[in-house]
Amino acid sequence: MIQVENIDETISDNASSIKHWVLNKLIESGISEQTAEYLNMLILLIGLLIVIVIVDLIIRKLLIGAFSQFAERTKTNFDDLLVANKVPRNVAHIIPLLIAIEFVPDVFSDFYNFENIIEKGLIVFAIVLTLWVVRSLLNTLKDYLKTLPRFKDKPISSYIQVFMIFAWLAGFMSAIAIITGIPFWTFVTGLGTISAVIILVFKDTIMGFVASIQVSINDMVRIGDWITFEKYGADGDVTEISLATVKVQNFDKTITTIPTYALISDSFKNWRGMTNSNGRRIKRALYLKQEGVKFLTASDIDKLRGIKLIKPYLDSAEAKISAYNTSNNIDKSLLLNGRNLTNLGVFRKYIDMYLKNNSAINKDMMIMARQLAPTTQGIPLEIYAFSSDKRWENYEYIISDIFDHLIAALPYFDLEIFELPSTIKLQN
């Protein structure tokens, strides 16, 4: 400590000697004392600026060069990100700033008002420089964490933005306190009287902050999730979650920006469950004409036995039905009596067997062909199953192939797709 103090005293004495030497030379040259003081201040100021610029350039080149060489030799990419986020560049400004703070009193010793203003300005710049360094380090940390699988889908940007907002707010209040000469805590206490205005100005920021915490805690959305938000026309992958907004890249490559608080105030669909599951749901119906539904005769059943998928079912079902009708003395002169097979029921069984034998369908998940309540547009026969391939393009191909086949199979069961009659008549 004694050696450091001695060095500081030596530097200060040398600076004082230079200051008096320049002032004496100006007075000796015949310039008035007041003018000499102004010229002395100007010369010393220019000299100090030149020294600061040179020192800043040298330190910046040395630091950036050292960091770049170190980054090339190490396996981790953290040091590369430090260089990319300008951490060495911002740190390099610290020493020139300290030099300026040290020698400003000597440059403006004859001008107390100027000295006071410049010193306050340098302290304010020191606060800003500190915030720059902190921001660079936090951005580096954010970029590094995003490269780790564990943090890749976490809204790290939101937390950093929240911290930086409070840091800039504290820096701004500190700067105002320094400029006005009011003690920091006195200044902060005085802000309580205008807290309502502050809350109004930062309403969206506060709401976004609360929303981002709830989104993270409840694990509602992660980066990379596919979400559908009809209110904002968003249907795509989440690319960024920040304090105020969530960016979604739609499948047409457009970008939709959603307020973060909308994720907890409105309803949206997150497809993560489907993505993490073993299949993607197929839920679509064929609408059949009601007048095409009928009981099957023996000749109809013999004809349908040519379809291999349902031949075992037809043999088993016909035997059971025949045994039931015989044991109960059912009069089969009228087809309606007793138990019977229908073309719609057999077709439904055919769909079930077709899906279970389809390699694109996940056999470990629900497979069902069900009849829904009749409508004015026919009888809905719905397929409920899950495709093994969850990729959108392949998923659509699988659905198309299934329904192409089923629509083409309908005539074999004497069934038809319901279509609204055309009201357009050709005019001769």
N, C-alpha and C positions, 0 to 999 in steps of 0.2 A: 504493500500500500504506500509506503514511504517513497519507493522508487517511482510509482505511477504519479504521485503528487508532484515529485520533483520534475518529472517529464512535462506534466501539464504547466507547471510554473515556468519552465524553460521556454516552452512554446509560446506561452502568453507574453513573457518578457521579450522574446524575439519579435512577436507581432507588434508589441508596443513600441519597440525600437524602430521598426520599419515605418510605423505610423508617424512617429515624431520626426524621423529623418526626412520623409516626403514632405511633411508640413513645413519643416525648417527650410528645406530647399526652395519651396514655393515662396515663402516669405522673403528669403534672401534674394530671390529673382525680382523683387519689387512688387509683388502682388499683395493686395491688402489682406489683412488677417482673416476677415470674414470670407472673402473670395477663396483664399487659400484653404480654409476649412472645407468649403464645398468641393473644391477640386480634389483635395486630399481624400474626402469621402468617396468621390466618384472613382478615383484611381484605385483606391483600395477595394472598392466594390467590384470593379471590372477584374482586378487581379484575383479576388476571391472566387468570382464566377468562373474564371478560366481554370483555376485550380480544381474547383468542384467538378467541372465538366470533364477535365482530364482524368481525375481520380475515378469518377463514375464510369468512364469508358474503359479504363484499365481493369477495374474490379469486375465490371460486367463481363468483359471478354474472358478474364481469368476464371470466373465462376461458371459461366456457360460452357467454356472449353473443358473445365475439370468435370462438370456434371455430364457432359456429352461423352467424354472418354470413359468415365465410370459406368455410364449407362450401357456402353457397348460391351463392356467386359462382364457385366452381371447378367444372370439368367432372368431375374425378375423384371417385370416391365414397370414397376413403381417409379424407378428413377427416370425412365423415359417419359412417363406421364408428368413428373416434376418439371422436366424441361419443356414439354408441350404446353403446360399450363403457366409458364413464365415465372416459376418460383425463383430460380436463380436471378433472373432479371430484376424482379421486385426486391429481393434481398440485397442486391448490389447497390441499391439507392440508399441503404441505411448509413453506411460510412460517410458518403458525401454530405448527407443530412446532418450527421453529428459534427462534421467539420464546419458546416455553415453555422450551426447553433453555437459552436465554440468561438468563432471569430467574428460573428456579427456585432457583439458588444464593442470590439476594437474598431470595427469599420465605422460604426455610428456613435462612437463615444462622445462626440461633440454635439450630437443631435438626439437627445433623449426620446423625443416623440417618435422619430423614425425608428429608433432602436426598439421601442416598445411595440410598435406596429409590426415590424419585421419579425421580432421574436415570437409574437403571438401567431403570426402567419406560419412560421416554421413549425410551431407546436401543432397547429391545426393540420399542416401537411404531414407531420409525423403520425397523427391519428389516422389520416387517410391512408398513408403508406402501410401502417399496421393492418388496416382493414383489407388492403390489397393483398398483402402477404397471407393473411388468414383465409381470404377468399380463394387464392391460388392453391393453398394447401388443401382446403376442403374440396375444391373441384378435382384435385388430384386424387384425393381419397375416394370421392364419388366415382370417378372413372375407373379406379382400381377395383373397387368393390363390385362394379358392374361386370367385371371380367370373371368374378367368382360365381360359380353356379348357385351357391347358397344365397347370394344377395342379388342375383341377376333380375329377379322379378319383384324386388322390394322398391317402394317409392322413396329412394334415398334422396332424390332431388328435393322432395318436399321438405324433409327435415333440414337440409342444408339451407334452403331458401328461408325457412322460418328462423334459423339461427342467424343468418346474415341480415334479415330484416331487423331483428333486435339489436344486432351488432351495429348496423348503420344508424339505427335510432339512438343507441347509446353514444356512438361517435358524434352524431349531429348535436346531441344535447351537450356533450363535453366541449365541442367546438364553440357552441353558443355561450356556454359558461365561461370559457377562456376569453373569448372576445369581449364579453360584457363585464368580465371581472367578478361575476357572481359565483359563489361557491357551488360546486356541482350538486350537492345534496339539497341545497336551498332552491336551486333551479328546478330539480326534479320534483320537489315538493310543490312548487308553484304550478307545475303542469297538471296537478290533480284537479285544479279548478277548471281546466279545459278538457278533462278526460272524455266528456260526452262528445265533444267535437272530434277528438282523436278516434273514438270508437266509430263515429259516423264516417270519417274519412277512410278508415281501414276496415270497414264492414266486410267487404268481400274477402280481404286477406284473413280476417279472423274466422269467417265462415269456412274458407278454404282450409285453414289450419286445423280447425275442429274436424272437418270432413276427412282430411287426409289421415288424421289419427284414427278415426273410426273405421275408415276403409282398410287401414293397415291392421288394426287390432282384430277386426272381424273377418279379415282375409276375403273381402268382397271382390276385389279386382287386383290382378297382378299384371306386370308388364309381360306382354306376350299372350294374354288371354284374348279369346275371340268373344266380343260382346255385341249385342244388338240393342240399340237405344233408339226406338222409333221416333220419340219426340224430337230428337236432334238429327234424325236421318243417318245415324251411325250404324254401320254393320261391317265390322272388320276387327283387326288386331290392335290391341293397346300398345302403343310405342313409347309413351312417356306419361308419367304421373307426376305433376308438379303441384305446387301449393295452390294455385288458382285454377289450373286447367288439366284436363286429361285429353291427350291426343290419340285419335283412333285413325289408323290407315284402313280405309274401306277397301273392298275387294276390287274396285275400279281404280285403285291407287290414289284416290282423292283423300284429303285429310279433313277430318271433322274434329272440332275442338269443343269439348264439353266442360262446363264448370264442375269443379271437383265436388262441390256441395250437392250437385244434382244427383250424384251417385247414391246419396242417402235420403234425398227428398223425393226422388222420382223412381219409377219402376223400370228396370232394364233386365235383359237376359244375358247371363254369362254361360258360355258353352264349355267351360272348363270341365264340368262333370262328364260331358260327352267325350271330350278329348282324353280324359284320364280313364274312361271306361274301356271295356273290351269290344265295344261296337257302337255304331251310330244308328239311331232309331229310324225305321221306315214305318210311316203311318199314313197310308193313302188308301182311298176307296174307289171301287168300280161302282157306277150307278147303273143298275140293270132294269130292263123293262119288266113291270109286274105281270103283264099278260103272258110273258114267256115262261113263267113258273108253272110246272105241271108234275103230276105223279108219273112215275116211270112204269111202263109195262114190261112184261117179260122180254119182249123183243128189243125194247130200248136198253134193258140191262145187258142182254147178250151183245148188243152193238157196242156198249161202253166197255165190255170186258177186253176189247182190243187195246185199251189204254193200260199199259203195264203198271203204271204207278198205283192205280186204284183197283186192279183186278183182285188182289187178295182181300181188299176191303169189301168189294162187291160180293165175292163168294161168301165171306163170313156174314155180312149183313143180310144177304138174301136167305141164307140158311136159318138165321135167327128169326127173321120176319116170317118165313114160311112155317117154321115150327110154332111160333106164337099164334098165327092165324089158324093153323090146323087144330091146335090144342083148344082154342076158344071157339071153334066152329064158326069162323067168320065167313059170311057170304061174300065171296070175291067176284060175284057177277057184276057188282058195282065197285069200281076201283077205289072209291072213297072209303069203303069199309075197311076196318082193321088197320094194321100198320103197313106203311108203304115208303118206298124211297122216292125222293123228289130230285129233279135235275139240279135244282139250286143247292140242295144239301150235298149231293154227290160232287158238284163242282167245288163247293166249299172244302170238302175232304180232299179233292184233287189239289187245290191251292196249298193246303196244309202239307201234303206229301211232297209237292213240288218244292216248297220252301225248305223242307227238311233234307231234301236231296240236292239242294243248290249249294255249291262250294263257296259262294260269296256270302252266305248267311252264317252268322255265328250260332252254332248249335247249342252252346251253353247258356244262351239268353232266351228270352221269351220269343216263341214263334206261335202266331195265332192268326187264323182267318175268321173273322166274326161278322155276323149280320147285324146291322144297326136298324133303328126304327125306320119304317118306310116313310118316304117324303113325296112331295109333289113332283120330284124329279127322279122317281124310281126308288129301287131298293139298294141302299148302300151296302156293299160287301167289302169290308175294310181289312187290309193287311196290316198286321202289327208284328214287326220283326226287327232284327238288328243286323246291319251289314258288318262284315269283318273288317273291311277297309273303310277308315274314317275320313280319308282325304276327299275333299268336296267333289272334285272332278270324277273320281272313280265311284264315289257314292251315287252321284247322279246317273252314271252309266249303269250301275247295278239296278237301280230303280227302273230305268228305262227298259232294260233287258227283261226284267220280271214282268212289267206291265205289257210290253210288246207281246210276250209269250201268252199271257193270260187273255188278252183281248183277241188274239188269233185263235185261242182255244175255245172261246165261247160258243161258236157255231156247233162244235161237236156235242155240246150239251143242250142244244136248241135254245140258247140264251142270247140276248142282244143287249148292247149298250143303249141306255136311254139317251135320246137326243130330242131337244125341243123342236117341234115342227116348224118348218120354214113358212113365213107369211108372205114371202115374195112371190108373186105370180108374173110369168112372162106375158108381156103384152104383144099381141099379134099386130 
